[in-house]
Amino acid sequence: MKTYTANEAKTRFGEFIDQAQREPVRVMRHDRVVGVMVSAQDYEAMRAFYADRLRRTMDRTAEQAARSGLTPEALDKLLADES
């Protein structure tokens, strides 16, 4: 992974964007990573991956709750404002 300082990324922005189309590019400021630029295609792939992972986790959790007897009515009762 190529690394640019924040100042290099600013002054060589065109090159920075071109590089990010080929591979992720790390941005450093004061000797620490402050960001990573990726291509739009890689970004969308990451979003899809994490959305799918969240969806599967939610499905598993709903299945476990249903097996434990948690119905929508019981959930409403648990979440009702008692104050």
N, CA, C and O atoms as a MOPAC input file, in Angstrom:
PM7 MOZYME 1SCF
protein

 N      0.84700 1    -1.17200 1     0.00000 1
 C      0.00000 1     0.00000 1     0.00000 1
 C      0.89400 1     1.23700 1     0.00000 1
 O      1.79600 1     1.36300 1     0.82800 1
 N      0.64200 1     2.12300 1    -0.91200 1
 C      1.40500 1     3.36900 1    -1.01000 1
 C      0.97100 1     4.30200 1     0.11100 1
 O     -0.18500 1     4.28800 1     0.53400 1
 N      1.90600 1     5.10800 1     0.58400 1
 C      1.63800 1     6.05100 1     1.66000 1
 C      2.02100 1     7.45700 1     1.21600 1
 O      3.08500 1     7.67600 1     0.63700 1
 N      1.14000 1     8.39600 1     1.49700 1
 C      1.39500 1     9.81200 1     1.25100 1
 C      1.26400 1    10.54800 1     2.58400 1
 O      0.48400 1    10.15100 1     3.45000 1
 N      2.03200 1    11.62100 1     2.73500 1
 C      1.74800 1    12.51300 1     3.84900 1
 C      0.51700 1    13.31800 1     3.45800 1
 O      0.16000 1    13.38400 1     2.28200 1
 N     -0.12900 1    13.92700 1     4.43800 1
 C     -1.30200 1    14.74800 1     4.13200 1
 C     -0.93200 1    15.86800 1     3.17600 1
 O     -1.71500 1    16.20300 1     2.28700 1
 N      0.25200 1    16.45500 1     3.34200 1
 C      0.68700 1    17.53000 1     2.45300 1
 C      0.92000 1    17.01100 1     1.03700 1
 O      0.54100 1    17.67400 1     0.07200 1
 N      1.53700 1    15.83600 1     0.89800 1
 C      1.73200 1    15.24600 1    -0.43300 1
 C      0.39700 1    14.95200 1    -1.10000 1
 O      0.22400 1    15.20600 1    -2.29200 1
 N     -0.54200 1    14.42000 1    -0.33500 1
 C     -1.86300 1    14.11100 1    -0.89500 1
 C     -2.52600 1    15.38400 1    -1.40900 1
 O     -3.20300 1    15.36500 1    -2.43700 1
 N     -2.33300 1    16.47700 1    -0.70000 1
 C     -2.91700 1    17.75600 1    -1.10100 1
 C     -2.23100 1    18.30800 1    -2.34800 1
 O     -2.90200 1    18.71800 1    -3.29500 1
 N     -0.92000 1    18.31800 1    -2.35200 1
 C     -0.19600 1    18.94900 1    -3.46400 1
 C     -0.13300 1    18.06400 1    -4.70400 1
 O      0.04200 1    18.57200 1    -5.81200 1
 N     -0.27300 1    16.74100 1    -4.53700 1
 C     -0.21700 1    15.81300 1    -5.67500 1
 C     -1.53600 1    15.05800 1    -5.79600 1
 O     -1.55300 1    13.84600 1    -6.00800 1
 N     -2.64800 1    15.79300 1    -5.65700 1
 C     -3.95900 1    15.17700 1    -5.55500 1
 C     -4.31800 1    14.32000 1    -6.76500 1
 O     -4.89100 1    13.24200 1    -6.60500 1
 N     -3.99300 1    14.77600 1    -7.96400 1
 C     -4.29700 1    13.99000 1    -9.16100 1
 C     -3.60500 1    12.63800 1    -9.13800 1
 O     -4.21700 1    11.61000 1    -9.42800 1
 N     -2.33300 1    12.64800 1    -8.79300 1
 C     -1.57000 1    11.39300 1    -8.68100 1
 C     -2.13800 1    10.52000 1    -7.56700 1
 O     -2.23100 1     9.29900 1    -7.69900 1
 N     -2.51300 1    11.16900 1    -6.47100 1
 C     -3.09800 1    10.48200 1    -5.32000 1
 C     -4.37300 1     9.73000 1    -5.73400 1
 O     -4.54300 1     8.55700 1    -5.39900 1
 N     -5.25500 1    10.40700 1    -6.45500 1
 C     -6.50000 1     9.77900 1    -6.92400 1
 C     -6.20600 1     8.63900 1    -7.89000 1
 O     -6.81100 1     7.57100 1    -7.79700 1
 N     -5.28100 1     8.86200 1    -8.81300 1
 C     -4.92500 1     7.80500 1    -9.76300 1
 C     -4.40300 1     6.56900 1    -9.03800 1
 O     -4.76800 1     5.44400 1    -9.37800 1
 N     -3.55500 1     6.77800 1    -8.04900 1
 C     -2.99700 1     5.65600 1    -7.28500 1
 C     -4.10200 1     4.89900 1    -6.54900 1
 O     -4.07000 1     3.67100 1    -6.47100 1
 N     -5.07400 1     5.62700 1    -6.01300 1
 C     -6.16800 1     4.99700 1    -5.27000 1
 C     -7.04800 1     4.13700 1    -6.17400 1
 O     -7.74600 1     3.24800 1    -5.68400 1
 N     -7.02900 1     4.38400 1    -7.47700 1
 C     -7.79600 1     3.54200 1    -8.39900 1
 C     -7.16000 1     2.16700 1    -8.54500 1
 O     -7.83100 1     1.20400 1    -8.91800 1
 N     -5.87000 1     2.07300 1    -8.25100 1
 C     -5.15000 1     0.80400 1    -8.38300 1
 C     -5.06200 1     0.02300 1    -7.07700 1
 O     -5.10000 1    -1.20700 1    -7.07100 1
 N     -4.94400 1     0.75700 1    -5.96900 1
 C     -4.81900 1     0.13300 1    -4.65200 1
 C     -5.15100 1     1.16800 1    -3.58800 1
 O     -5.08300 1     2.36600 1    -3.86200 1
 N     -5.50700 1     0.73800 1    -2.38400 1
 C     -5.74900 1     1.70900 1    -1.31400 1
 C     -4.49100 1     2.53900 1    -1.05000 1
 O     -3.37400 1     2.04000 1    -1.18300 1
 N     -4.67600 1     3.79100 1    -0.68100 1
 C     -3.56600 1     4.70600 1    -0.40200 1
 C     -3.74100 1     5.25800 1     1.00900 1
 O     -4.78600 1     5.80400 1     1.36300 1
 N     -2.70100 1     5.10000 1     1.78700 1
 C     -2.71100 1     5.55000 1     3.18500 1
 C     -2.27300 1     7.02000 1     3.24600 1
 O     -1.39100 1     7.44100 1     2.49700 1
 N     -2.89100 1     7.79000 1     4.13700 1
 C     -2.51100 1     9.19000 1     4.35700 1
 C     -2.02700 1     9.32800 1     5.79200 1
 O     -2.71500 1     8.94000 1     6.73600 1
 N     -0.83400 1     9.88600 1     5.93800 1
 C     -0.21200 1    10.03300 1     7.25200 1
 C     -0.10900 1    11.50900 1     7.62100 1
 O      0.13000 1    12.36700 1     6.77200 1
 N     -0.29500 1    11.77700 1     8.91000 1
 C     -0.05600 1    13.11700 1     9.43700 1
 C      0.57900 1    12.93500 1    10.81000 1
 O      0.05000 1    12.21700 1    11.65800 1
 N      1.69900 1    13.58100 1    11.01900 1
 C      2.41600 1    13.47900 1    12.30200 1
 C      2.66300 1    12.02000 1    12.67700 1
 O      2.43200 1    11.60800 1    13.81400 1
 N      3.13500 1    11.25400 1    11.70400 1
 C      3.52800 1     9.85200 1    11.91600 1
 C      2.39600 1     8.92900 1    12.35800 1
 O      2.63700 1     7.92300 1    13.02500 1
 N      1.16600 1     9.26900 1    11.98800 1
 C      0.06500 1     8.34200 1    12.25100 1
 C     -0.88900 1     8.35400 1    11.06000 1
 O     -1.01900 1     9.35900 1    10.36100 1
 N     -1.54500 1     7.23200 1    10.84500 1
 C     -2.49200 1     7.11500 1     9.73200 1
 C     -3.73900 1     7.90500 1    10.08600 1
 O     -4.35300 1     7.68800 1    11.13000 1
 N     -4.11000 1     8.83600 1     9.19100 1
 C     -5.31300 1     9.64400 1     9.42300 1
 C     -6.40700 1     9.32800 1     8.41400 1
 O     -7.53300 1     9.80800 1     8.54500 1
 N     -6.08300 1     8.52700 1     7.41300 1
 C     -7.09600 1     8.16100 1     6.43900 1
 C     -6.55300 1     7.20000 1     5.40500 1
 O     -5.34400 1     7.00300 1     5.27800 1
 N     -7.47500 1     6.60800 1     4.67300 1
 C     -7.13700 1     5.71700 1     3.57400 1
 C     -8.10200 1     6.01700 1     2.44300 1
 O     -9.31500 1     6.05200 1     2.64800 1
 N     -7.56700 1     6.23200 1     1.24800 1
 C     -8.43500 1     6.45700 1     0.09400 1
 C     -8.47100 1     5.17900 1    -0.72600 1
 O     -7.44500 1     4.55400 1    -0.99600 1
 N     -9.69600 1     4.81100 1    -1.11600 1
 C     -9.89700 1     3.64100 1    -1.96700 1
 C    -10.72100 1     4.06600 1    -3.17000 1
 O    -11.33800 1     5.13200 1    -3.16600 1
 N    -10.72900 1     3.24200 1    -4.18500 1
 C    -11.54000 1     3.52500 1    -5.36800 1
 C    -13.02000 1     3.43500 1    -4.99600 1
 O    -13.38700 1     2.80800 1    -4.00200 1
 N    -13.85200 1     4.06700 1    -5.80300 1
 C    -15.29800 1     4.00300 1    -5.58300 1
 C    -15.77300 1     2.55600 1    -5.64900 1
 O    -16.65800 1     2.15500 1    -4.89300 1
 N    -15.19200 1     1.77900 1    -6.54300 1
 C    -15.57400 1     0.36700 1    -6.68100 1
 C    -15.23800 1    -0.40600 1    -5.40400 1
 O    -16.05800 1    -1.19000 1    -4.92600 1
 N    -14.05200 1    -0.19800 1    -4.85000 1
 C    -13.67800 1    -0.87200 1    -3.60300 1
 C    -14.56400 1    -0.42300 1    -2.44500 1
 O    -14.95500 1    -1.23100 1    -1.60200 1
 N    -14.87600 1     0.86800 1    -2.41200 1
 C    -15.73600 1     1.39800 1    -1.35500 1
 C    -17.11900 1     0.74700 1    -1.39500 1
 O    -17.64400 1     0.33400 1    -0.36100 1
 N    -17.70300 1     0.65700 1    -2.58400 1
 C    -19.02700 1     0.03700 1    -2.72200 1
 C    -18.97800 1    -1.43900 1    -2.34800 1
 O    -19.92000 1    -1.95700 1    -1.74900 1
 N    -17.89100 1    -2.11800 1    -2.69500 1
 C    -17.74200 1    -3.53000 1    -2.32300 1
 C    -17.67100 1    -3.67900 1    -0.80100 1
 O    -18.26100 1    -4.60300 1    -0.24100 1
 N    -16.95300 1    -2.77500 1    -0.13500 1
 C    -16.87000 1    -2.82300 1     1.32400 1
 C    -18.22400 1    -2.54600 1     1.95600 1
 O    -18.61300 1    -3.22000 1     2.90900 1
 N    -18.94600 1    -1.55600 1     1.43300 1
 C    -20.28100 1    -1.25100 1     1.96100 1
 C    -21.20900 1    -2.45600 1     1.81300 1
 O    -21.95000 1    -2.79000 1     2.73700 1
 N    -21.16900 1    -3.09500 1     0.66900 1
 C    -22.02300 1    -4.26300 1     0.43200 1
 C    -21.64700 1    -5.39900 1     1.38200 1
 O    -22.52200 1    -6.06500 1     1.93400 1
 N    -20.35200 1    -5.61700 1     1.57000 1
 C    -19.88000 1    -6.66200 1     2.47500 1
 C    -20.40300 1    -6.43400 1     3.88600 1
 O    -20.95400 1    -7.34700 1     4.50000 1
 N    -20.23200 1    -5.21700 1     4.40400 1
 C    -20.64800 1    -4.93900 1     5.78200 1
 C    -22.16300 1    -4.89500 1     5.92100 1
 O    -22.68800 1    -5.27200 1     6.96800 1
 N    -22.87500 1    -4.44700 1     4.90200 1
 C    -24.33700 1    -4.47700 1     4.94500 1
 C    -24.82600 1    -5.92100 1     5.00300 1
 O    -25.74600 1    -6.23700 1     5.75800 1
 N    -24.21400 1    -6.79400 1     4.20900 1
 C    -24.58900 1    -8.21100 1     4.21900 1
 C    -24.26900 1    -8.84200 1     5.57300 1
 O    -25.06000 1    -9.62100 1     6.10500 1
 N    -23.12300 1    -8.50300 1     6.11700 1
 C    -22.73300 1    -9.03600 1     7.42800 1
 C    -23.72100 1    -8.59300 1     8.50300 1
 O    -24.10600 1    -9.39500 1     9.35400 1
 N    -24.13300 1    -7.33000 1     8.47500 1
 C    -25.10900 1    -6.83200 1     9.43600 1
 C    -26.45500 1    -7.53200 1     9.25400 1
 O    -27.10300 1    -7.90600 1    10.23100 1
 N    -26.86700 1    -7.70700 1     8.00700 1
 C    -28.14300 1    -8.36900 1     7.72100 1
 C    -28.13300 1    -9.80300 1     8.26700 1
 O    -29.10400 1   -10.24000 1     8.88500 1
 N    -27.03500 1   -10.53000 1     8.03800 1
 C    -26.94600 1   -11.90600 1     8.54000 1
 C    -26.95800 1   -11.94500 1    10.06100 1
 O    -27.57900 1   -12.82800 1    10.65200 1
 N    -26.27600 1   -10.99400 1    10.70400 1
 C    -26.26400 1   -10.93200 1    12.16900 1
 C    -27.66100 1   -10.66100 1    12.70200 1
 O    -28.09200 1   -11.27700 1    13.67700 1
 N    -28.36200 1    -9.74500 1    12.06500 1
 C    -29.73100 1    -9.43300 1    12.49200 1
 C    -30.65400 1   -10.63500 1    12.30000 1
 O    -31.49500 1   -10.91200 1    13.15500 1
 N    -30.50400 1   -11.34100 1    11.19800 1
 C    -31.32700 1   -12.53300 1    10.95600 1
 C    -31.06800 1   -13.60100 1    12.01200 1
 O    -32.00600 1   -14.20000 1    12.53800 1
 N    -29.78600 1   -13.84200 1    12.32400 1
 C    -29.43700 1   -14.83700 1    13.34600 1
 C    -30.00400 1   -14.43700 1    14.70900 1
 O    -30.52500 1   -15.27500 1    15.44400 1
 N    -29.89600 1   -13.16500 1    15.03000 1
 C    -30.40100 1   -12.67300 1    16.31500 1
 C    -31.91700 1   -12.83300 1    16.38800 1
 O    -32.44800 1   -13.24200 1    17.42000 1
 N    -32.61000 1   -12.51500 1    15.30700 1
 C    -34.07900 1   -12.66900 1    15.27400 1
 C    -34.46400 1   -14.13500 1    15.42700 1
 O    -35.42100 1   -14.45500 1    16.13200 1
 N    -33.72600 1   -15.02600 1    14.77100 1
 C    -34.01000 1   -16.45500 1    14.89100 1
 C    -33.80000 1   -16.94200 1    16.31800 1
 O    -34.60600 1   -17.71100 1    16.84100 1
 N    -32.71500 1   -16.49200 1    16.94800 1
 C    -32.44600 1   -16.88500 1    18.33500 1
 C    -33.52400 1   -16.34800 1    19.26500 1
 O    -33.95600 1   -17.04800 1    20.18100 1
 N    -33.96100 1   -15.11700 1    19.04300 1
 C    -35.01100 1   -14.52400 1    19.87800 1
 C    -36.31500 1   -15.30000 1    19.71800 1
 O    -37.00400 1   -15.57400 1    20.70000 1
 N    -36.64900 1   -15.65200 1    18.48300 1
 C    -37.88100 1   -16.41200 1    18.23000 1
 C    -37.81600 1   -17.78400 1    18.90500 1
 O    -38.79900 1   -18.23300 1    19.49500 1
 N    -36.66100 1   -18.45000 1    18.81900 1
 C    -36.50500 1   -19.75800 1    19.47700 1
 C    -36.63500 1   -19.64100 1    20.98900 1
 O    -37.05100 1   -20.58700 1    21.65900 1
 N    -36.27800 1   -18.48400 1    21.52100 1
 C    -36.36100 1   -18.26000 1    22.96500 1
 C    -37.74200 1   -17.78800 1    23.39400 1
 O    -37.98900 1   -17.56100 1    24.57900 1
 N    -38.64700 1   -17.64000 1    22.42000 1
 C    -40.01200 1   -17.25100 1    22.74900 1
 C    -40.27400 1   -15.76000 1    22.73600 1
 O    -41.33100 1   -15.32200 1    23.19000 1
 N    -39.35600 1   -14.98000 1    22.23800 1
 C    -39.56200 1   -13.53600 1    22.19200 1
 C    -40.44500 1   -13.19100 1    20.99500 1
 O    -40.01500 1   -13.27800 1    19.84500 1
 N    -41.66000 1   -12.80600 1    21.27800 1
 C    -42.61900 1   -12.43400 1    20.24000 1
 C    -42.60400 1   -10.90900 1    20.08100 1
 O    -42.09100 1   -10.20700 1    20.95200 1
 N    -43.15700 1   -10.39400 1    18.98900 1
 C    -43.24300 1    -8.92900 1    18.85000 1
 C    -43.99900 1    -8.28800 1    20.02000 1
 O    -43.64400 1    -7.19700 1    20.46500 1
 N    -45.02100 1    -8.95300 1    20.50700 1
 C    -45.79500 1    -8.42000 1    21.63100 1
 C    -44.94100 1    -8.36800 1    22.90000 1
 O    -44.97000 1    -7.38300 1    23.63900 1
 N    -44.18100 1    -9.43900 1    23.14400 1
 C    -43.31700 1    -9.47200 1    24.32400 1
 C    -42.22600 1    -8.40500 1    24.22700 1
 O    -41.86900 1    -7.77800 1    25.22400 1
 N    -41.71200 1    -8.21000 1    23.04100 1
 C    -40.69800 1    -7.17800 1    22.84100 1
 C    -41.28600 1    -5.79700 1    23.09100 1
 O    -40.65200 1    -4.96100 1    23.73500 1
 N    -42.49500 1    -5.55100 1    22.58800 1
 C    -43.15500 1    -4.26700 1    22.83700 1
 C    -43.31200 1    -4.01300 1    24.33400 1
 O    -43.10500 1    -2.89900 1    24.81500 1
 N    -43.68000 1    -5.05800 1    25.05400 1
 C    -43.85800 1    -4.93700 1    26.51100 1
 C    -42.52400 1    -4.61500 1    27.18000 1
 O    -42.46000 1    -3.75400 1    28.05700 1
 N    -41.46400 1    -5.30200 1    26.76900 1
 C    -40.13900 1    -5.04700 1    27.34600 1
 C    -39.66700 1    -3.61900 1    27.07700 1
 O    -39.00100 1    -3.01300 1    27.91700 1
 N    -40.00700 1    -3.09200 1    25.92600 1
 C    -39.52100 1    -1.77600 1    25.52000 1
 C    -40.47300 1    -0.64200 1    25.90000 1
 O    -40.16700 1     0.52900 1    25.67500 1
 N    -41.62200 1    -0.98500 1    26.47400 1
 C    -42.60100 1     0.05000 1    26.84000 1
 C    -42.01900 1     0.98700 1    27.87200 1
 O    -41.27000 1     0.57300 1    28.75600 1
 N    -42.36900 1     2.24500 1    27.75100 1
 C    -41.91000 1     3.25400 1    28.69800 1
 C    -42.70700 1     3.09800 1    29.97700 1
 O    -43.92300 1     3.29500 1    29.98100 1
 N    -42.04300 1     2.75000 1    31.04900 1
 C    -42.70400 1     2.48600 1    32.32600 1
 C    -42.78100 1     3.73300 1    33.19200 1
 O    -43.31800 1     3.66200 1    34.29800 1
 N    -42.27300 1     4.85900 1    32.74500 1
 C    -42.21500 1     6.04700 1    33.61500 1
 C    -43.50400 1     6.78800 1    33.69400 1
 O    -43.59200 1     7.80100 1    34.38800 1

